[in-house]
Amino acid sequence: MNRMILLLAAFLALPALANAAGGGNSNQNVFCEGTYALCIKAPCSAIPSLDRLSNYTIDKALCVCDVVKGWSMGPGACTDRAPMEQNGRTYLISTYSNLFNDKEKTLSCPAKTVWAWCYGAPCVIDPKDPKKAVCNCPVQTGPAKTLGGNCSADACNGIWSAATPAGDAFANDSFYKTMQKDHPGVPVNKPAAACPASN
């Protein structure tokens, strides 16, 4: 956990990247080729906060995402999403692809699920494991879909990087169709299948 705290402290020092990831750019679905953080099956840990009335809330989560190379869909220009070196750390932004759709199935979680929205979130690569990045993602409550959780309904009690059902359907479909149309020579997975209905 100490390593996770140090990584969080490291990327909180980079407000410019956080602002770029916050969706200030009106074009939210730009396709870029390069290195990115892929969070759609990432497990997350809650970050608690305390307001002036001594009420505890969870509005952010640290999610451990995969660092991969290839095509992804995300907010902002490709140059703004490229990995950035600063003070010995490598920062990047979480974007979306269908990379894991051939190996994972989509878990649907119910209306009161607490989940993390990592699309466009700022991330820092773990210096001890460059295939992983820790991302600072806002938390939402509501129905969600994720490739995490190994199709276990109990997994919905934890926090996973996820999307709304409509957002998940759009991302899966849009990524697949756009890649087929604009980059026909690049292999791309079809939208992920749903987890089997629980008995």
Secondary structure, DSSP 8 states (H G I E B T S, - for coil): -HHHHHHHHHHHT-HHHHHHHTT-SS---EEEEEEEEE-TT-EEEEEEEE-TTS-EEEEEEEEEEEEEEEEEEESS-HHHHS-EEETTEEEEEEEB-STTTTT--BEEE-TT-EEE--TT-EEEEETTEEEEEEEEEEEEES-EEES-STT-GGGGGSEEB-B-HHHHHHHHHHHHHHHHHH-TTS-------B-----
